Amino acid sequence: MVGVGNPRARIVLSPDEGQTVWLGGLGVRFMINGKQTGETFALVEHPMEPRVLAAPMHTHRHEDEYTYVLEGEVGVQVGDEVRVARPGDLVFKPRHVPHAFWNAGDVLARALEIISPAGFERYFAEISTLLPPTQQGPPDEQAIGAVMEKYGLEMDMSSVPLLVERHGLVSDEPPPA
């Protein structure tokens, strides 16, 4: 039943527990999944390497996201508004509103990401199998597109060069010709 948590869910998750995958300089540590919360929300931790663009402008169709900054400085663009969130700040990224986020500092940043309703946390696990270091060689754009469509995600890769230049970030994307 939706909305009923799993009574057998773990009560305490230690800092060294929970599976982690890396998508370039963005880490995803799975903390609470939808099966544990009756699909009402999920919680992941995002460690971000210094000056990394964690996600270019993108839009979710099905869920809202709430980012609570634990360490460092997390830059965000939500719609046309650009801010830098610091430890203790909470950022609301509503569905249907394009947004991006990055590590705005020169040290590791960490944030908790609440995803509501749950489901999108599974995107990170699926997409990680299609990217380095798991997948060698050129990315399978068709497979990546299918995963994004499955999770109602629209990614604007054309925003990468502007975000990188404007905020002094590093990127694996080739520079514009």
N, C-alpha and C positions, 0 to 999 in steps of 0.2 A: 504494500500500500504506500502511495506517495505521501510523504510528510511524517512517516513514522520511522524513527531511527532504529538502528540495529542494536538490540540489547546485548549482543555479544561483541560489540565494537570495543576496540582498545580504549582503556580509560586514560592512560598516560602514554604519550609518544615522546621518547627521549630525543635530545638534539642529534644523536648519531643514528636514529632510526628513520625509516621512510626511504623508499626508492628515489634516486635522483637521476635525471637525464640532463644532458647538456645540448643546447641548440646554439652552437657557436659560443658566444660569451654570456649567454643567458642560461642559468641553471633552473631546473624545475624539480623541487623536492615535494613529493606527494605526501600530504599530511592527513587529510580527511577526504574521503571520496564520497560520491553520491550514494553508493550502496550503504554507507554507514549512517547517512542522514535522511534516508527516505527520498533522495534526489532533491532535497530542498536547497543544499549548498555544498560546495567543496572548498577545501583550503589547500593552497600550495604555497611554498616558499620560493622566492626568486632571488638567488644570489646573482649579482651582475658584476662582471669584470669592469675595471675602470674604463670610462669613456666609451662604453659599448652601446650601440643602438640595439636595445632589447627587442623592439618590434617597431617596424615602420607604421605609417598610418594604416589602420585597419578598422573594420566594422563588424560587430557581432549582431546576428539576427535574433538569437535566442536567450542571451543572458546579459546580466549586468555584472560589472566587476568593481571591487572595492580594493584599493591598494593601501596598505598600512606600512609605512616606512619604519624599519627597525634600525638600520645603519646606513650611513652615507647620505648622498643626495640623489634623488630620483627625479629626472626631468620628465614632464608629461605635457602632451598637447591633447586637449579634449575639445573637439570642434576647432574653433579659432583661438581658444585660450591656451596660453603656454605658461607653465609654472614650474618651480623647483620645490619639491616636497622634501622635508627633512624628518629626522626621527620624531615619531609621535604624530606626524601628519597623516590624514586619511584622504585619499583621492577617490572620487566617484566617477566611474566611466560607464554611463548608461548604454544599454543596447541601442542600436541604430544610430549612434553618434560616433563618427570616426575619431580615433585616438591613436597615440603613439607613446612609447616611453623608453627611457634610456638612463644610463648611469651618468649623471652630470658631474661627477667628481673624479678625482685621481686615485681613489681607493675603492676597494670592494664595497658595493652597496647590497643591502638585503631588504626585502619587502615581503610581507604576507599578502597573498592575493585571495580574496574571497570571491567565489564564482557562484552566482545565484540566478536561476536554479542550477543545480549540478549538471554535469554531462561534459562540459567543455574541457574539464581536466583530462579526459581521455584523449583529446586531440594531441596534447603534448607527447603522450606515450606513443601514439600512432605515427606522428610526424617525425619523431626522433629516429625511427627505424629507416626512414628515407633519406637521412642526412648524415654527413660525417660526424663522428668517426665510424658509425655503424655501417653506412653505405659508402663505398669507395667509387670513384669515378664521377661523371657528371650526374646531377640530380635528375630523377625521372619527373619532369614537370607535369606530366599527365597524372601520375600517381599522387603527387603533392596537391594538384588541383582537385582531385577526387576527395582527398581527405578534408581539404578546406570546405568544399561544397557540403560534404557529409555533416560538418559541424557548423554550417551557416556562417562561415568566415569569408569576408572579402578583404583581400590584402592589396594595398596600393604600393607596389614596389617602386613606382616612379617617385615616391616621396623620399626614398633613401638618400640620394645625393644632396637634396636640399637640407634634410635633417642633419646629415653628417657635417655639411659645411656650416650651417647656422649655429650648431651647438658644439663644434670642435670634437666630433666623435670619430671613432675608428670603425671601419666597416670592411667586410670581405667582398663587398660589391666593387666591380671595376669602376674607376672614375669615368665620368661622362666624356665622350669623344669631342 
